[in-house]
Amino acid sequence: MLKPALYIAATPIGNLQDVTLRVRSVLQEVTMIAAEDTRHSQIFLQSIGAAGKKMLSCHNYNEAQRADLIAAEIEAGGSVALISDAGTPLISDPGYKLVHALSARGIDIVPLPGPCAAVTALCVSGLPTDKFMFYGFLPVKDQELNTALDAIKGSAATAVFYESPRRIAHTLALLAGKYPERQAVLCRELTKTFESVYRGSCAYLAALAQSDENISRGELVLLVGPEPKDQGADDAVPQPVQTALAAMIAGGMSVKGASRVLSDLTGIKSRALYQLALQLKEQGTDHS
């Protein structure tokens, strides 16, 4: 028997097989399911043998009011699972107000990890993942949209957005005007039959959106890579490091080995050191 608590249950973003064993088990056992759209969720619940449960709608417009009903269910010994239409609740979906209200009352909140469109897109994008910012759905009005896109100027993190298929061509055109050479990725219908991933510069994707009508169909995640660093500044190798590199090569160390060792010691990119080492070797290490 489940302990009385609110369970935050991540559900598939497309492929119904993408449900964890734990989520399946919990949804079968809870005494109530709070769903963003109860009718929409029935198909999924039937597929995992959790149909027929007591259900309650919980969406952006009523979740604050639903908190009392859900709290009463749990305080009476029941257990409630919160699910959204797809993916992880609270991530550009309802749930924050409910979790805030219940946690303030001392009710246990139990997270059940699983699918999330933003993270799924990030993993397949090929863009840097060491730093990323998730901005949720982009604004509809042009002024606010421009402000949102301006916010990633100079950013060292990959930006992740949700966007409507009706607005994606316009958004890509704005991005192309601001950051034409910046790398971007558009993920469409992730985990579904017509899953597609488009990669290229912002300018390329904007042009593609004008010629490929498929881009304007289905669920979309838009990612924009970090702003490129100044190549010259990034690859600059200080004179003392150049001297050490020359000495290592003169001493018989390989170009690759010397580059790797100095990269580990100094934090300078091995690529820049490797290119310099090749030049030094060609010059007979005549460098001081």
JODA-V74041 format. One record per pair of residues at least 24 apart in sequence whose ideal C-beta (glycine too) atoms are under 6 Angstrom apart, sorted by the first residue. I is the first residue (numbers start at 1). GAP is how many residues later the second one is. If there is no record, write none. Layout:
i = [I I]
gap = [GAP GAP]
//
This chain:
i = [2 2 4 4 4 5 5 5 6 6 6 7 7 7 8 8 8 9 9 9 10 10 10 11 11 12 13 13 13 13 13 14 14 15 16 18 18 20 22 23 23 24 26 27 30 30 31 31 32 32 33 34 34 34 34 35 36 36 36 37 40 59 60 63 63 63 64 67 67 71 71 74 87 87 87 88 91 92 92 92 117 117 118 120 121 121 124 125 125 127 127 127 128 128 131 132 132 132 133 133 134 135 136 137 138 149 149 154 155 156 157 158 158 159 160 161 163 163 165 165 165 168 168 169 172 172 172 173 175 176 176 176 183 184 185 186 187 188 188 189 189 235 237 237 241 245 246 246 246 249 249 249 250 255]
gap = [27 77 70 73 75 74 103 105 74 96 103 74 103 105 74 81 103 72 74 103 78 104 105 33 72 103 73 74 102 104 178 177 178 176 31 97 173 94 90 89 91 24 55 54 49 51 47 48 41 48 48 24 36 46 48 48 48 49 58 48 45 35 34 31 34 35 33 31 34 31 34 33 28 29 30 28 25 44 45 70 73 104 42 70 66 100 73 60 98 31 96 98 30 98 26 25 26 28 24 26 26 26 26 25 25 25 29 73 72 70 69 65 67 65 63 61 57 59 51 52 55 48 52 40 33 34 37 33 27 26 27 30 42 40 38 36 34 30 32 29 30 37 35 39 25 32 34 39 41 31 32 36 35 26]
//
